[in-house]
Amino acid sequence: MEDELKPLSLMQDGQKGIVMSLGGGQEFQSRIISMGIFPGCEIEVLKNGNRAKGPVLTAIGSSRIMVGHGMTQKILVEVD
């Protein structure tokens, strides 16, 4: 099966992938990169309890990062 590209907001608990691109403007990109999320990094969704709204708990290496729903819609991930 080919890997697929999808917004972080639509990923399920336990899914892993590689961040491929960041949408939004310069301010959003600077903020999300300062949190440790950038193109090329491996990301795992630990908890996405409500894919329609609400934050998503992610893991990047040993870091745990809670990302707001609006932000997760702008992060495109190549899902394994």
C-alpha positions in Angstrom: 0.0 0.0 0.0 1.3 3.5 -0.8 1.8 6.0 1.9 -0.9 8.7 2.0 -0.7 12.4 2.8 -3.3 13.7 5.3 -3.7 16.4 7.9 -2.6 15.6 11.4 -6.1 16.3 12.5 -7.4 13.2 10.7 -4.8 10.7 12.0 -5.9 8.0 14.4 -4.4 7.1 17.8 -1.2 5.1 17.3 -0.6 6.3 13.7 2.9 7.4 12.8 4.2 9.4 9.9 6.6 12.0 8.5 5.6 15.7 8.5 5.8 16.7 4.9 4.6 20.3 4.9 3.3 23.1 7.1 0.4 25.3 5.8 -0.5 28.7 7.2 1.5 31.8 7.3 4.9 32.7 8.6 3.8 33.2 12.2 2.1 29.8 12.3 5.1 28.1 10.8 7.5 29.8 13.2 5.4 28.8 16.2 4.9 25.2 15.2 8.6 24.8 14.3 9.5 26.2 17.8 7.4 23.5 19.3 9.6 20.9 17.5 7.3 20.1 14.6 8.9 20.6 11.2 9.0 19.0 7.7 11.0 15.8 7.9 10.3 14.9 11.5 8.6 11.7 12.5 5.4 12.2 14.5 3.1 9.8 16.3 -0.5 10.5 17.4 -0.9 9.4 21.0 -4.5 10.7 21.5 -6.9 12.2 19.0 -10.1 11.6 20.9 -12.3 13.8 18.7 -11.2 14.3 15.2 -13.9 16.9 14.6 -12.4 19.3 17.2 -10.2 19.5 20.2 -6.4 19.1 20.7 -4.2 16.2 19.5 -1.5 14.7 21.8 1.6 13.9 19.7 5.0 12.3 20.3 8.1 13.5 18.5 11.0 11.5 19.9 10.8 11.6 23.7 8.8 14.9 23.6 5.0 15.0 24.1 3.3 18.0 22.4 -0.4 18.9 22.6 -1.4 20.7 19.4 -4.7 22.6 18.9 -7.2 21.3 16.3 -6.9 24.4 14.1 -3.1 23.9 14.0 -3.3 20.2 13.2 -5.3 20.9 10.1 -2.3 22.8 8.7 0.2 20.0 9.3 0.4 17.5 6.4 1.8 14.1 7.3 2.8 11.2 5.1 1.2 8.3 7.1 2.9 4.9 7.2 
